[in-house]
Amino acid sequence: MDTSDRQIAETGRNRELGLIPAMVMAVVATLSGAGVSFAPLYERIWGGMMLHPNCPAIGRMTYYLSGQATDDYGACVTSPLWFMTVTALSVVAILCLTVAGVQGFSRHRLCSVFSVLIAAVAVAIILVLSANTKIVTLWAMYAVTWLVHAIVTSYLSNGWIRIARLLFVWQIGVMPVFVTEYSVSDEVNFSGGATIACGLGLAAYALVQCASLTIDSQNNSNRITPERSGIRATSLHDLFHTISINASAIRNCSVPVALFWSGITFFTYSYNTGRHTDFCPALSATDNAGLVAYCIGHEALGLLTVVLCVLPLFSLLSAITAITLAARNANNGGNAANADGSRNSAAVCYLLLATALSATAFVIAFTLA
């Protein structure tokens, strides 16, 4: 591989694994993991004759390890401040490890080292607040996977780029959900965390395909058509060949988007059955271990129901816009600077917006179910 080929490969790799889209996607997944933890911690704690004391602010797991949770005492009530603190620390740790994993070892090594150190401090604080040692194992798996990704992208040949893409998708779409949900609630809920993690994995895969659409199209166009402004394909065969290449690339982006939106929307509307007349999470407990309800009222509940019904529609519009921009960008074949830059960035932004809107609707529906 000569110098020009290396530069093209490096450029394509950087665009495929762009830092800002990765960070945004990771934040969406992290907040989704925390969001699906709210209902098990505060709303589904009701029921039975058990007493529910407040959880310890430091070392929450010590309540369960000490044997206090008996037939008379059930789950302790997690402080909302504790919940928000662990969620914020998880966001910081996820972002820092994402920065280190995407940048790898080829450049910005000092920044990667500082990012890992900050993430380690955040995870250490989470461990102190939770006292659940299994959290360390989960965070270590997440960090090691980013290390493997950095090795693949920095030292191995371009033949491993598909492995790098899959690792990237796993790290920004799936693992942040599991890591955050377990850090906050000490469990992973199948109907909540696993479902949204699968959906966000599809969205992350579509994001990678959309971001690399221009590069793949441009590289194939270089082999087929002359790279001169205003010159089209010299034969009908070349023209149809170019269209078929772009159609395949667009399909790789649109199919996972369609699967993500349809799946998450299905579960969102399935959870939104409208059975509740109010929403009363137990955000604290009395000195006698009695639950204290904080009801939002019928009007606020109705507003949330309307929001979760409308958000998927806006998500669909954003997804269609993203695919449309990606298709136009691919059809230009990289000949226009605007198509190679702003239009591709706009497609990624709309796809991230669609992902965030659908994830928000799902979390609301899961919480109110």
One Martini backbone bead per residue (centre of mass of N, CA, C, O) as a GRO file, in nm:
protein
  369
    1MET     BB    1   0.093   0.038   0.026
    2ASP     BB    2   0.073   0.352  -0.038
    3THR     BB    3   0.047   0.672   0.065
    4SER     BB    4  -0.230   0.741  -0.062
    5ASP     BB    5  -0.380   0.491   0.042
    6ARG     BB    6  -0.336   0.551   0.342
    7GLN     BB    7  -0.484   0.822   0.346
    8ILE     BB    8  -0.758   0.717   0.254
    9ALA     BB    9  -0.796   0.508   0.477
   10GLU     BB   10  -0.772   0.708   0.715
   11THR     BB   11  -1.005   0.889   0.633
   12GLY     BB   12  -1.227   0.675   0.634
   13ARG     BB   13  -1.185   0.582   0.928
   14ASN     BB   14  -1.247   0.855   1.066
   15ARG     BB   15  -1.538   0.880   0.956
   16GLU     BB   16  -1.651   0.618   1.066
   17LEU     BB   17  -1.506   0.705   1.363
   18GLY     BB   18  -1.641   0.946   1.477
   19LEU     BB   19  -1.642   1.121   1.766
   20ILE     BB   20  -1.906   1.284   1.795
   21PRO     BB   21  -2.113   1.064   1.716
   22ALA     BB   22  -2.017   0.867   1.933
   23MET     BB   23  -2.082   1.042   2.181
   24VAL     BB   24  -2.381   1.084   2.130
   25MET     BB   25  -2.462   0.786   2.118
   26ALA     BB   26  -2.354   0.712   2.402
   27VAL     BB   27  -2.541   0.904   2.557
   28VAL     BB   28  -2.808   0.784   2.469
   29ALA     BB   29  -2.749   0.502   2.586
   30THR     BB   30  -2.696   0.587   2.878
   31LEU     BB   31  -2.972   0.727   2.933
   32SER     BB   32  -3.138   0.477   2.868
   33GLY     BB   33  -3.030   0.298   3.096
   34ALA     BB   34  -3.134   0.492   3.318
   35GLY     BB   35  -3.435   0.514   3.233
   36VAL     BB   36  -3.507   0.197   3.271
   37SER     BB   37  -3.444   0.223   3.597
   38PHE     BB   38  -3.673   0.386   3.727
   39ALA     BB   39  -3.914   0.192   3.760
   40PRO     BB   40  -3.781  -0.032   3.941
   41LEU     BB   41  -3.701   0.177   4.174
   42TYR     BB   42  -3.995   0.360   4.206
   43GLU     BB   43  -4.265   0.205   4.091
   44ARG     BB   44  -4.213  -0.127   4.141
   45ILE     BB   45  -4.203  -0.117   4.472
   46TRP     BB   46  -4.477  -0.176   4.493
   47GLY     BB   47  -4.615  -0.390   4.724
   48GLY     BB   48  -4.726  -0.521   4.982
   49MET     BB   49  -4.590  -0.534   5.338
   50MET     BB   50  -4.333  -0.405   5.299
   51LEU     BB   51  -4.045  -0.251   5.395
   52HIS     BB   52  -3.882   0.078   5.289
   53PRO     BB   53  -3.593   0.194   5.314
   54ASN     BB   54  -3.336   0.386   5.289
   55CYS     BB   55  -3.066   0.409   5.120
   56PRO     BB   56  -2.750   0.423   5.119
   57ALA     BB   57  -2.533   0.666   5.004
   58ILE     BB   58  -2.304   0.464   5.092
   59GLY     BB   59  -2.319   0.163   4.994
   60ARG     BB   60  -2.595   0.022   4.896
   61MET     BB   61  -2.531  -0.293   4.906
   62THR     BB   62  -2.511  -0.325   5.222
   63TYR     BB   63  -2.811  -0.377   5.273
   64TYR     BB   64  -2.803  -0.669   5.139
   65LEU     BB   65  -2.541  -0.792   5.272
   66SER     BB   66  -2.662  -0.768   5.580
   67GLY     BB   67  -2.973  -0.888   5.575
   68GLN     BB   68  -3.219  -0.676   5.585
   69ALA     BB   69  -3.357  -0.828   5.352
   70THR     BB   70  -3.661  -0.950   5.432
   71ASP     BB   71  -3.985  -1.025   5.486
   72ASP     BB   72  -4.025  -0.719   5.596
   73TYR     BB   73  -3.786  -0.625   5.404
   74GLY     BB   74  -3.722  -0.469   5.125
   75ALA     BB   75  -3.649  -0.260   4.912
   76CYS     BB   76  -3.472   0.010   4.877
   77VAL     BB   77  -3.459   0.361   4.855
   78THR     BB   78  -3.348   0.556   4.610
   79SER     BB   79  -3.191   0.832   4.564
   80PRO     BB   80  -3.216   1.075   4.329
   81LEU     BB   81  -2.929   1.185   4.370
   82TRP     BB   82  -2.789   0.916   4.330
   83PHE     BB   83  -2.896   0.859   4.049
   84MET     BB   84  -2.776   1.117   3.911
   85THR     BB   85  -2.480   1.071   3.987
   86VAL     BB   86  -2.435   0.795   3.848
   87THR     BB   87  -2.521   0.890   3.570
   88ALA     BB   88  -2.307   1.113   3.534
   89LEU     BB   89  -2.061   0.925   3.574
   90SER     BB   90  -2.129   0.742   3.333
   91VAL     BB   91  -2.107   0.957   3.117
   92VAL     BB   92  -1.812   1.028   3.168
   93ALA     BB   93  -1.691   0.744   3.127
   94ILE     BB   94  -1.801   0.690   2.843
   95LEU     BB   95  -1.675   0.935   2.702
   96CYS     BB   96  -1.376   0.882   2.771
   97LEU     BB   97  -1.362   0.594   2.642
   98THR     BB   98  -1.447   0.687   2.361
   99VAL     BB   99  -1.211   0.873   2.307
  100ALA     BB  100  -0.989   0.658   2.345
  101GLY     BB  101  -1.101   0.446   2.136
  102VAL     BB  102  -1.108   0.625   1.877
  103GLN     BB  103  -0.811   0.739   1.881
  104GLY     BB  104  -0.609   0.568   2.013
  105PHE     BB  105  -0.248   0.535   1.919
  106SER     BB  106  -0.171   0.723   1.669
  107ARG     BB  107  -0.303   0.966   1.837
  108HIS     BB  108  -0.352   1.140   2.114
  109ARG     BB  109  -0.232   0.989   2.370
  110LEU     BB  110  -0.264   1.186   2.606
  111CYS     BB  111  -0.571   1.211   2.587
  112SER     BB  112  -0.628   0.910   2.635
  113VAL     BB  113  -0.503   0.890   2.915
  114PHE     BB  114  -0.682   1.103   3.054
  115SER     BB  115  -0.950   0.964   2.991
  116VAL     BB  116  -0.894   0.705   3.150
  117LEU     BB  117  -0.852   0.838   3.426
  118ILE     BB  118  -1.129   0.970   3.452
  119ALA     BB  119  -1.289   0.706   3.427
  120ALA     BB  120  -1.165   0.569   3.676
  121VAL     BB  121  -1.272   0.772   3.881
  122ALA     BB  122  -1.573   0.740   3.820
  123VAL     BB  123  -1.588   0.435   3.882
  124ALA     BB  124  -1.487   0.455   4.174
  125ILE     BB  125  -1.728   0.622   4.275
  126ILE     BB  126  -1.944   0.419   4.202
  127LEU     BB  127  -1.836   0.197   4.388
  128VAL     BB  128  -1.875   0.352   4.652
  129LEU     BB  129  -2.186   0.399   4.618
  130SER     BB  130  -2.257   0.082   4.570
  131ALA     BB  131  -2.073  -0.188   4.649
  132ASN     BB  132  -2.053  -0.336   4.360
  133THR     BB  133  -1.815  -0.544   4.223
  134LYS     BB  134  -1.946  -0.612   3.940
  135ILE     BB  135  -1.902  -0.337   3.808
  136VAL     BB  136  -1.603  -0.364   3.744
  137THR     BB  137  -1.630  -0.587   3.533
  138LEU     BB  138  -1.806  -0.432   3.332
  139TRP     BB  139  -1.613  -0.190   3.288
  140ALA     BB  140  -1.369  -0.361   3.198
  141MET     BB  141  -1.500  -0.475   2.943
  142TYR     BB  142  -1.540  -0.202   2.808
  143ALA     BB  143  -1.241  -0.114   2.804
  144VAL     BB  144  -1.121  -0.360   2.653
  145THR     BB  145  -1.285  -0.325   2.393
  146TRP     BB  146  -1.157  -0.053   2.324
  147LEU     BB  147  -0.871  -0.164   2.305
  148VAL     BB  148  -0.924  -0.352   2.069
  149HIS     BB  149  -1.018  -0.133   1.878
  150ALA     BB  150  -0.753   0.030   1.879
  151ILE     BB  151  -0.575  -0.196   1.765
  152VAL     BB  152  -0.724  -0.246   1.500
  153THR     BB  153  -0.709   0.063   1.391
  154SER     BB  154  -0.381   0.105   1.433
  155TYR     BB  155  -0.227  -0.195   1.342
  156LEU     BB  156  -0.414  -0.305   1.140
  157SER     BB  157  -0.554  -0.383   0.868
  158ASN     BB  158  -0.823  -0.319   0.648
  159GLY     BB  159  -0.946  -0.616   0.686
  160TRP     BB  160  -1.051  -0.518   0.995
  161ILE     BB  161  -1.287  -0.304   0.963
  162ARG     BB  162  -1.537  -0.476   1.038
  163ILE     BB  163  -1.458  -0.530   1.327
  164ALA     BB  164  -1.445  -0.234   1.408
  165ARG     BB  165  -1.743  -0.169   1.353
  166LEU     BB  166  -1.867  -0.373   1.553
  167LEU     BB  167  -1.729  -0.262   1.804
  168PHE     BB  168  -1.840   0.021   1.778
  169VAL     BB  169  -2.139  -0.051   1.799
  170TRP     BB  170  -2.122  -0.191   2.077
  171GLN     BB  171  -1.998   0.064   2.237
  172ILE     BB  172  -2.234   0.292   2.151
  173GLY     BB  173  -2.520   0.106   2.170
  174VAL     BB  174  -2.503  -0.130   2.402
  175MET     BB  175  -2.312  -0.115   2.658
  176PRO     BB  176  -2.411   0.153   2.793
  177VAL     BB  177  -2.676   0.033   2.887
  178PHE     BB  178  -2.575  -0.197   3.071
  179VAL     BB  179  -2.377  -0.041   3.250
  180THR     BB  180  -2.575   0.172   3.360
  181GLU     BB  181  -2.805  -0.003   3.464
  182TYR     BB  182  -2.627  -0.162   3.667
  183SER     BB  183  -2.513   0.081   3.825
  184VAL     BB  184  -2.803   0.183   3.922
  185SER     BB  185  -2.976  -0.122   3.974
  186ASP     BB  186  -2.828  -0.414   3.967
  187GLU     BB  187  -2.960  -0.456   3.672
  188VAL     BB  188  -3.110  -0.631   3.380
  189ASN     BB  189  -3.370  -0.553   3.176
  190PHE     BB  190  -3.524  -0.705   2.921
  191SER     BB  191  -3.774  -0.512   2.848
  192GLY     BB  192  -3.567  -0.269   2.854
  193GLY     BB  193  -3.251  -0.285   2.815
  194ALA     BB  194  -3.235  -0.504   2.589
  195THR     BB  195  -3.421  -0.365   2.386
  196ILE     BB  196  -3.274  -0.088   2.355
  197ALA     BB  197  -2.997  -0.209   2.282
  198CYS     BB  198  -3.079  -0.337   2.014
  199GLY     BB  199  -3.180  -0.079   1.881
  200LEU     BB  200  -2.914   0.089   1.915
  201GLY     BB  201  -2.742  -0.103   1.751
  202LEU     BB  202  -2.882  -0.044   1.483
  203ALA     BB  203  -2.832   0.261   1.486
  204ALA     BB  204  -2.522   0.243   1.495
  205TYR     BB  205  -2.490   0.091   1.231
  206ALA     BB  206  -2.622   0.308   1.057
  207LEU     BB  207  -2.421   0.528   1.129
  208VAL     BB  208  -2.173   0.395   1.006
  209GLN     BB  209  -2.287   0.364   0.718
  210CYS     BB  210  -2.349   0.665   0.673
  211ALA     BB  211  -2.057   0.777   0.725
  212SER     BB  212  -1.931   0.566   0.489
  213LEU     BB  213  -2.083   0.622   0.219
  214THR     BB  214  -1.895   0.825   0.072
  215ILE     BB  215  -1.636   0.659   0.061
  216ASP     BB  216  -1.739   0.410  -0.090
  217SER     BB  217  -1.851   0.567  -0.331
  218GLN     BB  218  -1.586   0.708  -0.410
  219ASN     BB  219  -1.407   0.460  -0.455
  220ASN     BB  220  -1.592   0.336  -0.677
  221SER     BB  221  -1.593   0.586  -0.865
  222ASN     BB  222  -1.284   0.581  -0.927
  223ARG     BB  223  -1.318   0.305  -1.098
  224ILE     BB  224  -1.546   0.418  -1.312
  225THR     BB  225  -1.513   0.730  -1.308
  226PRO     BB  226  -1.426   1.027  -1.384
  227GLU     BB  227  -1.253   1.300  -1.196
  228ARG     BB  228  -1.464   1.522  -1.337
  229SER     BB  229  -1.618   1.797  -1.386
  230GLY     BB  230  -1.912   1.717  -1.578
  231ILE     BB  231  -1.850   1.404  -1.601
  232ARG     BB  232  -1.981   1.119  -1.709
  233ALA     BB  233  -2.060   0.830  -1.792
  234THR     BB  234  -1.941   0.653  -2.083
  235SER     BB  235  -2.163   0.431  -2.006
  236LEU     BB  236  -2.437   0.246  -1.934
  237HIS     BB  237  -2.295   0.037  -1.758
  238ASP     BB  238  -2.159   0.234  -1.561
  239LEU     BB  239  -2.415   0.368  -1.459
  240PHE     BB  240  -2.553   0.111  -1.337
  241HIS     BB  241  -2.317   0.037  -1.156
  242THR     BB  242  -2.328   0.288  -0.978
  243ILE     BB  243  -2.620   0.255  -0.880
  244SER     BB  244  -2.583  -0.024  -0.747
  245ILE     BB  245  -2.376   0.066  -0.537
  246ASN     BB  246  -2.551   0.282  -0.398
  247ALA     BB  247  -2.789   0.096  -0.326
  248SER     BB  248  -2.628  -0.085  -0.135
  249ALA     BB  249  -2.537   0.137   0.061
  250ILE     BB  250  -2.820   0.240   0.135
  251ARG     BB  251  -2.926  -0.027   0.246
  252ASN     BB  252  -2.720  -0.046   0.486
  253CYS     BB  253  -2.869   0.207   0.619
  254SER     BB  254  -3.190   0.165   0.600
  255VAL     BB  255  -3.250  -0.109   0.730
  256PRO     BB  256  -3.161  -0.054   1.029
  257VAL     BB  257  -3.348   0.188   1.062
  258ALA     BB  258  -3.615   0.036   1.018
  259LEU     BB  259  -3.576  -0.170   1.246
  260PHE     BB  260  -3.548   0.027   1.475
  261TRP     BB  261  -3.811   0.190   1.448
  262SER     BB  262  -4.019  -0.043   1.444
  263GLY     BB  263  -3.938  -0.183   1.709
  264ILE     BB  264  -3.952   0.057   1.912
  265THR     BB  265  -4.240   0.145   1.836
  266PHE     BB  266  -4.383  -0.112   1.912
  267PHE     BB  267  -4.304  -0.108   2.216
  268THR     BB  268  -4.411   0.169   2.282
  269TYR     BB  269  -4.717   0.109   2.211
  270SER     BB  270  -4.739  -0.142   2.394
  271TYR     BB  271  -4.686   0.010   2.670
  272ASN     BB  272  -4.918   0.216   2.573
  273THR     BB  273  -5.223   0.140   2.732
  274GLY     BB  274  -5.368   0.336   2.952
  275ARG     BB  275  -5.415   0.223   3.261
  276HIS     BB  276  -5.334   0.478   3.394
  277THR     BB  277  -5.429   0.768   3.610
  278ASP     BB  278  -5.135   0.760   3.743
  279PHE     BB  279  -4.806   0.873   3.871
  280CYS     BB  280  -4.630   0.707   4.165
  281PRO     BB  281  -4.343   0.751   4.277
  282ALA     BB  282  -4.093   0.632   4.513
  283LEU     BB  283  -3.852   0.869   4.637
  284SER     BB  284  -3.915   0.786   4.941
  285ALA     BB  285  -3.878   0.749   5.305
  286THR     BB  286  -3.952   0.691   5.608
  287ASP     BB  287  -3.850   0.620   5.928
  288ASN     BB  288  -4.063   0.358   5.902
  289ALA     BB  289  -4.044   0.246   5.600
  290GLY     BB  290  -4.223   0.430   5.425
  291LEU     BB  291  -4.374   0.521   5.146
  292VAL     BB  292  -4.334   0.805   4.920
  293ALA     BB  293  -4.546   0.974   4.719
  294TYR     BB  294  -4.519   1.115   4.369
  295CYS     BB  295  -4.758   1.268   4.204
  296ILE     BB  296  -4.836   1.409   3.877
  297GLY     BB  297  -5.102   1.359   3.750
  298HIS     BB  298  -5.328   1.349   3.494
  299GLU     BB  299  -5.222   1.572   3.303
  300ALA     BB  300  -4.923   1.486   3.291
  301LEU     BB  301  -4.980   1.200   3.189
  302GLY     BB  302  -5.118   1.288   2.925
  303LEU     BB  303  -4.873   1.440   2.812
  304LEU     BB  304  -4.680   1.199   2.801
  305THR     BB  305  -4.853   1.031   2.611
  306VAL     BB  306  -4.840   1.226   2.373
  307VAL     BB  307  -4.534   1.238   2.342
  308LEU     BB  308  -4.485   0.926   2.290
  309CYS     BB  309  -4.665   0.936   2.025
  310VAL     BB  310  -4.505   1.166   1.861
  311LEU     BB  311  -4.199   1.106   1.852
  312PRO     BB  312  -4.193   0.876   1.632
  313LEU     BB  313  -4.276   1.067   1.399
  314PHE     BB  314  -4.027   1.251   1.411
  315SER     BB  315  -3.828   1.019   1.376
  316LEU     BB  316  -3.919   0.939   1.093
  317LEU     BB  317  -3.850   1.206   0.955
  318SER     BB  318  -3.548   1.200   1.025
  319ALA     BB  319  -3.482   0.931   0.887
  320ILE     BB  320  -3.568   1.010   0.601
  321THR     BB  321  -3.375   1.248   0.576
  322ALA     BB  322  -3.111   1.091   0.615
  323ILE     BB  323  -3.145   0.899   0.371
  324THR     BB  324  -3.172   1.117   0.156
  325LEU     BB  325  -2.896   1.251   0.199
  326ALA     BB  326  -2.729   0.994   0.156
  327ALA     BB  327  -2.821   0.943  -0.135
  328ARG     BB  328  -2.720   1.209  -0.256
  329ASN     BB  329  -2.428   1.169  -0.174
  330ALA     BB  330  -2.381   0.903  -0.332
  331ASN     BB  331  -2.458   1.016  -0.619
  332ASN     BB  332  -2.206   1.215  -0.624
  333GLY     BB  333  -1.936   1.051  -0.546
  334GLY     BB  334  -1.756   1.305  -0.425
  335ASN     BB  335  -1.738   1.554  -0.627
  336ALA     BB  336  -1.865   1.725  -0.408
  337ALA     BB  337  -1.791   1.905  -0.135
  338ASN     BB  338  -2.070   1.929  -0.005
  339ALA     BB  339  -2.141   1.627  -0.008
  340ASP     BB  340  -1.879   1.537   0.156
  341GLY     BB  341  -1.978   1.713   0.407
  342SER     BB  342  -2.255   1.854   0.499
  343ARG     BB  343  -2.454   1.632   0.407
  344ASN     BB  344  -2.337   1.400   0.574
  345SER     BB  345  -2.364   1.541   0.848
  346ALA     BB  346  -2.672   1.576   0.833
  347ALA     BB  347  -2.743   1.275   0.825
  348VAL     BB  348  -2.622   1.208   1.102
  349CYS     BB  349  -2.792   1.408   1.268
  350TYR     BB  350  -3.072   1.292   1.194
  351LEU     BB  351  -3.014   1.009   1.304
  352LEU     BB  352  -2.963   1.095   1.596
  353LEU     BB  353  -3.239   1.223   1.638
  354ALA     BB  354  -3.408   0.969   1.588
  355THR     BB  355  -3.283   0.807   1.817
  356ALA     BB  356  -3.354   0.996   2.055
  357LEU     BB  357  -3.663   1.000   2.017
  358SER     BB  358  -3.717   0.694   2.039
  359ALA     BB  359  -3.582   0.651   2.314
  360THR     BB  360  -3.761   0.844   2.473
  361ALA     BB  361  -4.031   0.705   2.418
  362PHE     BB  362  -3.956   0.432   2.540
  363VAL     BB  363  -3.891   0.523   2.829
  364ILE     BB  364  -4.168   0.640   2.892
  365ALA     BB  365  -4.334   0.383   2.836
  366PHE     BB  366  -4.183   0.199   3.039
  367THR     BB  367  -4.242   0.372   3.292
  368LEU     BB  368  -4.574   0.371   3.250
  369ALA     BB  369  -4.641   0.050   3.236
   0.00000   0.00000   0.00000
